[in-house]
Amino acid sequence: MTPRMGFQYVVLRCVPRIDREEFVNVGVVLYCQQSDFLQAQCHVDEARLTALDPVVDVAAVRSALAATEAVCRGDASAGAAGQAPMGTRFGFVKAPRSTVVQPGPVHGGSTDDPARQLEHLVDRLVR
């Protein structure tokens, strides 16, 4: 039996109009230190976003999410943030910001398969 490992995750939210405080979940970032796992999985439902704000810049949202995915992968294209240690990269991703794509609060749990857990969270919270 595979031992269970603790993990933390944040839900990424698109807040097209910050003044209205409405959002659509667009991704999940999961970090499991014990298994050296940090990954983001994103899904943009354009119809849901434009229902909140018909002029939302969907391309900019997708670009911000791609940057988050690059940081999680440790991709050199993410600059210094992408080259930082894994725990530091998760800290960067989970830091509150007042942009169109924002992380929600940090949650935790335990799993024996972080990749499968991430897929489950995306299915449950984003799609």
N, C-alpha and C positions, 0 to 999 in steps of 0.2 A: 504494500500500500504506500502510495506517495504521501509524504508528510504535507500537511497544510501549511501555507505560508501567509503571512500578513501582507496586505496591500493597501494602498491609498489610491483614490481616484477623484478627479474633478470632472464635472460636466461642463463642456464649453457651450456658451450661450451666445446667440446673436441678438443684440439689442439695437434694432435699427433706429429707434428714436429714444435716446436715453431719457429725454424729458417725460416720456410716457411710461417708462419702466416695464414695458412689455418685452418678452423675449421668446425665442424659439431655441430649443436645444439642437445643437449642430454637431456635437462630438463628445467623446469621452477620452480622457488621458488616464492611463493606469500605470502605477509605479509599484513594483515589487522588488525591494532591495535584495531579498534573499536569493532571488533567481536572476538578478541583473536584468530586469525587464522594465522598460519604459517605452510605451507606445501610445500613439494617438490614433483614433479611428474616427473619421468624420463623415457626415452625410448631410448635404444641404437640400432641404425641401423648398425649392424656389417658390412654389405656390403658397406655402405657409408664410414665408418671409414677406412676399409681396402683399399678402393679406394684412400684415401689420403696417407695412409702409410700401406703397406702390412704386416709389422711386429709390428703394434700397439698392445700393451698388453690390449686386450679387458677385460680380467678379472680384471686388475688393474683399468680400467675405471669404470667398474661396482662396484668395491669395493669403489672407491672414491665417486661415486654417492650414494651408500648405506650409507656411512658415513654422507653425507650431509642430506639425508633423516632422519637419526637418530638424528642429531643435531636439525633439524626442529621439530621433534616429542618430543624433550626433553628427549630422551632416555638416561638412565644411561650409556649405552655402549659407548656413545659419550664423556664420561669424563666430565671435567669441562664445556666445551662448551655446552654440552647437558643439563646441570643443570642450566645454566644462565637464566635470564629473557628472555622472548620471543623477545623483541626488540633487546637485546644484541645478541641473537642467529642469528637474521636476519643480524645484523651488521657483525657478523663473516662470515656468508655465502656469503655476497655480497662483502667482502673485496677482492681487486685484489690480484692475486697470479700468479706466473709463473710456474705453474704445468700443467699437461696434461689436467685437468678439471679446467676451469676458468669461473668466472661469467662475464657476459657482463655488460653494463651500467644499472643503475637503471632507470626503467620507472614507471609511475604511471597511475592511472585511478580511476574510481568509479564503484561500483557494488552494487547490493542488495543481491548477493549470491557469496561469495568468492570461494567456492568449484567449483561451475559451471564456474566461470570466469577462474579458474586455468585450468580446463579441456578444455575450449575454447582456451586458450593460448597455451597449449600443442598441441592440434590438429592443430592450425594455424602455430605455430613456430617450432615444433619439428618433428611431424610425417609426 
